[in-house]
Amino acid sequence: MQRKALFALALVAAASPTLAADRITYETDQSFDDVIFGLESAILDAGLVIDSVSHVGAMLERTRSDLGSDVELFDQADVYSFCSAVVSRSVMEADPMNVIFCPYDIFVVSFPETPNRTTIGFRTFPEGAMKEVEAMLDGIARAAIGLE
């Protein structure tokens, strides 16, 4: 029983959020592929449709030498874009100019300097109605790594 409690505590500590002025991130020791699978599942489980997947890491790596850089930014980096009709309607009824934030994005990255860690996160949003979107994204990101 004590081992289970220690494991659960370690899991929570390993995936506690990092808050920055412009983003919220969670780090996990899960592989990039496992986090991607979890993210896709969490988005679909929420009844949402993935609009696009941007393979940012692959694009930056593919163009690195063409741009004269020797900096390897990511091992892998993808950005998932999707929308929620329910949440979008709510925030846009509060202010139609909230359209600027749609679709919503969650990113998953792994860095060369931390090969056994994967980061999942999203941008923060302004106070007011857009905090509803932030809460939705937080729930999806947490579900993706098994925190919900």
Backbone as CSV, one residue per row, in Angstrom:
resi,resn,N_x,N_y,N_z,CA_x,CA_y,CA_z,C_x,C_y,C_z
1,MET,0.824,-1.200,0.000,0.000,0.000,0.000,0.864,1.258,0.000
2,GLN,1.944,1.237,0.768,2.821,2.385,0.834,3.477,2.648,-0.529
3,ARG,3.819,1.592,-1.254,4.429,1.752,-2.573,3.496,2.459,-3.535
4,LYS,2.199,2.112,-3.494,1.224,2.757,-4.371,1.132,4.247,-4.059
5,ALA,1.125,4.581,-2.779,1.046,5.985,-2.378,2.281,6.743,-2.846
6,LEU,3.461,6.133,-2.702,4.688,6.790,-3.159,4.698,6.952,-4.670
7,PHE,4.224,5.938,-5.405,4.146,6.027,-6.852,3.199,7.151,-7.271
8,ALA,2.034,7.219,-6.635,1.067,8.271,-6.962,1.649,9.641,-6.668
9,LEU,2.352,9.785,-5.551,2.978,11.051,-5.206,4.056,11.419,-6.223
10,ALA,4.847,10.437,-6.639,5.890,10.684,-7.636,5.283,11.104,-8.967
11,LEU,4.172,10.471,-9.358,3.504,10.822,-10.611,3.007,12.250,-10.580
12,VAL,2.382,12.656,-9.488,1.878,14.025,-9.363,3.025,15.014,-9.361
13,ALA,4.085,14.716,-8.613,5.232,15.624,-8.567,5.890,15.748,-9.930
14,ALA,5.982,14.652,-10.658,6.628,14.665,-11.969,5.812,15.421,-12.996
15,ALA,4.529,15.545,-12.776,3.668,16.179,-13.773,2.978,17.419,-13.222
16,SER,3.575,18.072,-12.240,2.953,19.280,-11.723,3.139,20.403,-12.738
17,PRO,2.166,21.317,-12.799,2.212,22.326,-13.856,3.295,23.369,-13.633
18,THR,3.814,23.857,-14.732,4.702,25.005,-14.715,3.898,26.161,-15.294
19,LEU,3.795,27.210,-14.518,3.031,28.371,-14.957,3.995,29.469,-15.360
20,ALA,3.846,29.970,-16.552,4.600,31.119,-17.023,3.564,32.154,-17.447
21,ALA,4.003,33.340,-17.706,3.066,34.401,-18.068,2.272,34.060,-19.319
22,ASP,2.870,33.263,-20.203,2.214,33.006,-21.479,1.854,31.552,-21.737
23,ARG,2.159,30.648,-20.770,1.860,29.234,-21.015,1.744,28.456,-19.711
24,ILE,1.089,27.319,-19.824,1.007,26.341,-18.750,1.525,25.039,-19.338
25,THR,2.478,24.420,-18.661,3.059,23.185,-19.160,3.085,22.128,-18.062
26,TYR,3.099,20.883,-18.499,3.280,19.731,-17.624,4.406,18.894,-18.195
27,GLU,5.312,18.449,-17.340,6.378,17.535,-17.750,6.046,16.148,-17.240
28,THR,6.387,15.151,-18.037,6.148,13.772,-17.653,7.298,12.907,-18.144
29,ASP,7.450,11.754,-17.516,8.470,10.816,-17.983,7.912,9.857,-19.035
30,GLN,6.674,10.087,-19.463,6.086,9.289,-20.539,6.768,9.646,-21.860
31,SER,6.813,8.684,-22.776,7.420,8.940,-24.077,6.577,9.942,-24.870
32,PHE,7.221,10.561,-25.833,6.520,11.482,-26.730,5.321,10.790,-27.377
33,ASP,5.538,9.583,-27.892,4.455,8.854,-28.567,3.304,8.537,-27.613
34,ASP,3.618,8.203,-26.368,2.557,7.929,-25.394,1.754,9.190,-25.080
35,VAL,2.436,10.315,-24.969,1.726,11.576,-24.689,0.859,11.967,-25.885
36,ILE,1.380,11.804,-27.099,0.596,12.087,-28.308,-0.649,11.203,-28.353
37,PHE,-0.478,9.921,-28.070,-1.626,9.009,-28.049,-2.636,9.461,-26.993
38,GLY,-2.136,9.818,-25.824,-3.015,10.304,-24.762,-3.731,11.583,-25.151
39,LEU,-3.028,12.490,-25.830,-3.636,13.750,-26.254,-4.725,13.512,-27.292
40,GLU,-4.419,12.702,-28.301,-5.427,12.406,-29.318,-6.663,11.777,-28.671
41,SER,-6.442,10.857,-27.755,-7.560,10.203,-27.062,-8.356,11.203,-26.231
42,ALA,-7.666,12.073,-25.509,-8.349,13.056,-24.661,-9.185,14.033,-25.488
43,ILE,-8.662,14.458,-26.634,-9.411,15.369,-27.506,-10.672,14.668,-28.015
44,LEU,-10.503,13.452,-28.513,-11.654,12.701,-29.034,-12.640,12.346,-27.922
45,ASP,-12.129,11.975,-26.736,-13.006,11.662,-25.601,-13.833,12.860,-25.161
46,ALA,-13.321,14.071,-25.416,-14.057,15.293,-25.087,-15.105,15.617,-26.153
47,GLY,-15.196,14.769,-27.179,-16.168,14.984,-28.239,-15.725,16.018,-29.258
48,LEU,-14.421,16.253,-29.333,-13.886,17.265,-30.229,-13.200,16.602,-31.421
49,VAL,-12.968,17.379,-32.460,-12.335,16.899,-33.678,-11.010,17.637,-33.856
50,ILE,-9.963,16.888,-34.133,-8.655,17.490,-34.391,-8.689,18.113,-35.782
51,ASP,-8.487,19.437,-35.837,-8.484,20.147,-37.123,-7.187,19.926,-37.878
52,SER,-6.074,19.991,-37.140,-4.779,19.815,-37.798,-3.713,19.454,-36.773
53,VAL,-2.663,18.868,-37.302,-1.471,18.585,-36.504,-0.304,19.225,-37.240
54,SER,0.368,20.147,-36.567,1.547,20.794,-37.152,2.783,20.107,-36.595
55,HIS,3.581,19.570,-37.488,4.806,18.875,-37.089,5.951,19.894,-37.082
56,VAL,5.910,20.775,-36.111,6.837,21.897,-36.025,8.282,21.405,-35.892
57,GLY,8.493,20.410,-35.041,9.844,19.897,-34.845,10.446,19.345,-36.124
58,ALA,9.668,18.565,-36.863,10.154,17.987,-38.121,10.464,19.081,-39.140
59,MET,9.624,20.101,-39.214,9.858,21.203,-40.150,11.139,21.951,-39.799
60,LEU,11.328,22.240,-38.504,12.533,22.970,-38.104,13.796,22.143,-38.332
61,GLU,13.712,20.851,-38.099,14.872,19.987,-38.331,15.173,19.876,-39.823
62,ARG,14.125,19.757,-40.633,14.285,19.617,-42.090,14.937,20.861,-42.698
63,THR,14.647,22.031,-42.145,15.143,23.288,-42.719,16.374,23.835,-41.994
64,ARG,16.816,23.139,-40.952,17.921,23.645,-40.119,19.171,23.960,-40.929
65,SER,19.671,23.004,-41.690,20.916,23.242,-42.433,20.719,24.262,-43.545
66,ASP,19.538,24.274,-44.159,19.257,25.255,-45.218,19.330,26.683,-44.681
67,LEU,19.038,26.834,-43.390,19.059,28.159,-42.769,20.379,28.446,-42.069
68,GLY,21.336,27.545,-42.224,22.669,27.762,-41.672,22.754,27.606,-40.163
69,SER,21.867,26.819,-39.591,21.877,26.629,-38.139,22.382,25.241,-37.791
70,ASP,23.067,25.163,-36.665,23.472,23.852,-36.150,22.758,23.552,-34.833
71,VAL,21.734,24.324,-34.510,21.003,24.171,-33.249,19.844,23.193,-33.441
72,GLU,19.883,22.108,-32.693,18.779,21.149,-32.682,17.835,21.557,-31.551
73,LEU,16.682,22.103,-31.906,15.756,22.632,-30.908,14.974,21.546,-30.180
74,PHE,14.475,20.578,-30.920,13.601,19.553,-30.362,14.018,18.179,-30.853
75,ASP,13.721,17.166,-30.040,13.736,15.804,-30.567,12.472,15.632,-31.403
76,GLN,11.352,16.066,-30.828,10.067,16.036,-31.523,9.216,17.188,-30.993
77,ALA,8.363,17.730,-31.849,7.466,18.807,-31.436,6.274,18.854,-32.380
78,ASP,5.096,18.646,-31.816,3.855,18.711,-32.592,2.878,19.648,-31.886
79,VAL,2.038,20.304,-32.684,0.993,21.171,-32.152,-0.340,20.682,-32.705
80,TYR,-1.261,20.378,-31.797,-2.601,19.905,-32.166,-3.570,21.071,-32.085
81,SER,-4.322,21.291,-33.159,-5.323,22.361,-33.211,-6.707,21.745,-33.298
82,PHE,-7.627,22.318,-32.532,-8.998,21.827,-32.504,-9.886,22.923,-31.939
83,CYS,-11.186,22.720,-32.031,-12.126,23.709,-31.543,-13.278,23.005,-30.846
84,SER,-14.000,23.753,-30.044,-15.202,23.262,-29.383,-16.327,24.231,-29.705
85,ALA,-17.373,23.752,-30.360,-18.495,24.626,-30.695,-19.129,25.196,-29.432
86,VAL,-19.248,24.367,-28.400,-19.893,24.804,-27.153,-19.072,25.900,-26.478
87,VAL,-17.789,25.639,-26.265,-16.939,26.614,-25.577,-16.729,27.847,-26.444
88,SER,-16.527,27.655,-27.731,-16.323,28.797,-28.620,-17.535,29.721,-28.644
89,ARG,-18.724,29.137,-28.712,-19.933,29.956,-28.694,-20.001,30.760,-27.407
90,SER,-19.713,30.118,-26.292,-19.774,30.788,-24.997,-18.817,31.984,-24.941
91,VAL,-17.555,31.768,-25.337,-16.583,32.860,-25.225,-16.799,33.932,-26.283
92,MET,-17.355,33.552,-27.434,-17.584,34.555,-28.473,-18.882,35.312,-28.260
93,GLU,-19.826,34.722,-27.544,-20.997,35.497,-27.153,-20.604,36.548,-26.120
94,ALA,-19.605,36.232,-25.295,-19.103,37.212,-24.331,-18.377,38.346,-25.054
95,ASP,-17.640,38.003,-26.111,-16.926,38.992,-26.911,-16.607,38.363,-28.268
96,PRO,-17.303,38.805,-29.321,-17.068,38.213,-30.642,-15.607,38.276,-31.103
97,MET,-14.833,39.202,-30.583,-13.435,39.304,-30.985,-12.570,38.191,-30.390
98,ASN,-13.150,37.376,-29.517,-12.424,36.199,-29.032,-12.195,35.195,-30.161
99,VAL,-12.755,35.459,-31.321,-12.513,34.631,-32.504,-11.008,34.543,-32.802
100,ILE,-10.260,35.550,-32.401,-8.820,35.576,-32.661,-8.104,34.378,-32.040
101,PHE,-8.670,33.777,-31.002,-8.014,32.677,-30.299,-8.351,31.296,-30.856
102,CYS,-9.309,31.222,-31.774,-9.791,29.944,-32.279,-9.075,29.611,-33.585
103,PRO,-8.620,28.410,-33.843,-8.769,27.205,-33.018,-7.801,27.241,-31.839
104,TYR,-7.966,26.299,-30.946,-7.162,26.199,-29.734,-6.068,25.165,-29.960
105,ASP,-4.915,25.386,-29.336,-3.750,24.544,-29.579,-3.203,23.950,-28.288
106,ILE,-2.749,22.719,-28.378,-1.966,22.077,-27.327,-0.712,21.534,-27.997
107,PHE,0.443,21.813,-27.393,1.699,21.342,-27.964,2.292,20.226,-27.113
108,VAL,3.051,19.370,-27.776,3.800,18.299,-27.118,5.213,18.370,-27.676
109,VAL,6.198,18.450,-26.777,7.592,18.550,-27.203,8.488,17.654,-26.359
110,SER,9.573,17.225,-26.980,10.659,16.594,-26.238,11.943,17.277,-26.691
111,PHE,12.840,17.466,-25.727,14.063,18.220,-25.975,15.274,17.296,-25.949
112,PRO,16.294,17.582,-26.766,17.494,16.745,-26.797,18.189,16.645,-25.434
113,GLU,18.155,17.735,-24.674,18.872,17.746,-23.396,18.142,16.995,-22.273
114,THR,16.880,16.642,-22.492,16.117,15.867,-21.503,15.394,14.734,-22.226
115,PRO,16.138,13.718,-22.653,15.560,12.680,-23.518,14.467,11.823,-22.865
116,ASN,14.406,11.773,-21.564,13.403,10.941,-20.898,12.237,11.758,-20.354
117,ARG,12.041,12.945,-20.890,10.969,13.826,-20.449,10.185,14.314,-21.664
118,THR,8.893,14.484,-21.485,8.042,15.048,-22.525,7.241,16.166,-21.881
119,THR,7.079,17.250,-22.596,6.324,18.401,-22.099,5.068,18.562,-22.939
120,ILE,3.949,18.801,-22.258,2.680,19.104,-22.921,2.199,20.430,-22.354
121,GLY,1.629,21.266,-23.203,1.184,22.558,-22.698,0.339,23.327,-23.684
122,PHE,0.001,24.538,-23.256,-0.856,25.418,-24.037,-0.648,26.842,-23.565
123,ARG,-1.097,27.790,-24.383,-0.978,29.207,-24.019,-1.986,29.558,-22.935
124,THR,-1.660,30.573,-22.161,-2.638,31.109,-21.216,-3.517,32.107,-21.973
125,PHE,-4.652,32.421,-21.390,-5.603,33.325,-22.032,-5.930,34.483,-21.098
126,PRO,-6.453,35.579,-21.654,-6.774,36.747,-20.837,-7.889,36.448,-19.832
127,GLU,-7.918,37.233,-18.782,-8.980,37.115,-17.780,-10.338,37.277,-18.446
128,GLY,-11.335,36.703,-17.845,-12.687,36.803,-18.381,-13.115,35.504,-19.030
129,ALA,-13.896,35.629,-20.064,-14.510,34.474,-20.720,-13.486,33.466,-21.224
130,MET,-12.332,33.919,-21.668,-11.343,33.004,-22.250,-10.742,32.040,-21.227
131,LYS,-10.945,32.288,-19.949,-10.478,31.341,-18.933,-11.239,30.020,-19.050
132,GLU,-12.432,30.057,-19.678,-13.185,28.823,-19.938,-12.417,27.933,-20.922
133,VAL,-11.812,28.545,-21.931,-10.992,27.798,-22.890,-9.761,27.246,-22.172
134,GLU,-9.133,28.067,-21.370,-7.943,27.639,-20.638,-8.259,26.420,-19.761
135,ALA,-9.402,26.444,-19.092,-9.806,25.314,-18.248,-10.037,24.060,-19.093
136,MET,-10.640,24.219,-20.269,-10.854,23.075,-21.159,-9.515,22.481,-21.593
137,LEU,-8.586,23.346,-22.010,-7.271,22.873,-22.451,-6.515,22.204,-21.308
138,ASP,-6.642,22.760,-20.118,-5.971,22.171,-18.965,-6.505,20.765,-18.695
139,GLY,-7.814,20.607,-18.768,-8.408,19.286,-18.564,-7.948,18.280,-19.597
140,ILE,-7.857,18.710,-20.850,-7.412,17.814,-21.921,-5.929,17.454,-21.738
141,ALA,-5.088,18.442,-21.441,-3.656,18.178,-21.245,-3.439,17.239,-20.062
142,ARG,-4.148,17.477,-18.980,-4.012,16.621,-17.794,-4.502,15.202,-18.099
143,ALA,-5.600,15.079,-18.821,-6.114,13.753,-19.182,-5.110,13.015,-20.070
144,ALA,-4.438,13.757,-20.944,-3.487,13.142,-21.869,-2.354,12.426,-21.151
145,ILE,-1.975,12.934,-19.964,-0.866,12.327,-19.233,-1.338,11.600,-17.977
146,GLY,-2.641,11.371,-17.892,-3.171,10.549,-16.822,-3.396,11.235,-15.501
147,LEU,-3.544,12.540,-15.515,-3.790,13.276,-14.268,-5.278,13.520,-14.019
148,GLU,-6.141,13.161,-14.949,-7.601,13.355,-14.771,-8.302,12.068,-15.024
